[in-house]
């Protein structure tokens, strides 16, 4: 049986909920699956969005419009996603196939792929889904618009600037430490965000030793392709910032204007920031600079009565 038919049947037979998880999702495929689902079904769709992958055509931003127009549906992002996992109630299909026509056999030259049926009650499946949901970020209209901007700017660059499989490589000996960064706990360390592009371009000799180490450490946590113009780079970094869990918490918090101390206390309250070396005041000073620099149309700062107040310009 064609894999797409198996997945369509899985979705059609759902009674309560469907979870679709794939790094690459094409709008035509998602629409085909949506048409098979009972209207009362709750749908959660999890994918990843990198501007270069969207420009290359392996994934579509238009899936956001489909989700918006479908009742009881939501779209989520997880940048480190590689799994292909499809669940309807307590039945799963797990394997190699993305939600694309070539992967599911809905094309003239399909890929050789695999989807294996499995019970969602399996302990390892439950563990996977729990871990999956921990660091997912909900797509909003603001995030969609920021991603659309990055995609547009990247598409305007010359084709040799787009390399879907390569990222900027950071030598380990230039980092503050060699430990892996918890995807849930990342915050920027470079005090002057304008220096990040200098380091990205390999011109670290222009930076102080401390700025060089901080910039390269931050770049290691921001999977960016090489050869971007500064305008495209800034938009690209903005999309990555909005997908970081701590920054999402801050973003939600400053829908209502907040004084410096309130945001500092929020960062200090996060359990994964509770360590001996964490300085909430310095962390918020740095993050605030990054948000104002890389997302200038989303955030603003006012200083009434000598007290800094930070807030979101958009409230959607």
Buried (B, 14 or more C-beta within 10 A) or exposed (E): EEBBEBBBEBBBBBEEBBBBBBBBBBBBBBBBBBEBBEEEBBBBBBBBBBBBBBBBEBBBBBBBEBBEEBEEBBBBBBBEBEBBBBBBBEBBBBBBBBBBBBBBBBEEEBBEBEBEEBEBEEEEBEEBBEEBBEBBBEBBEBBBBBBBBBBEBBBEBEEEBBEEEEBBEBEEEBBEEEEEBEBBBBBBBBBBBEBBBBBBBEEBEEBEEEBBBBBBBBBBBBEBBEBBBEEBBBBBBBBBBBBBBBBBBBBEBBEEBBEBEBBBEBBBEBEEBEEEEBEBEBBBBBBBBBBBBBBEEBBBBEEEEEEBBBBBEEEE
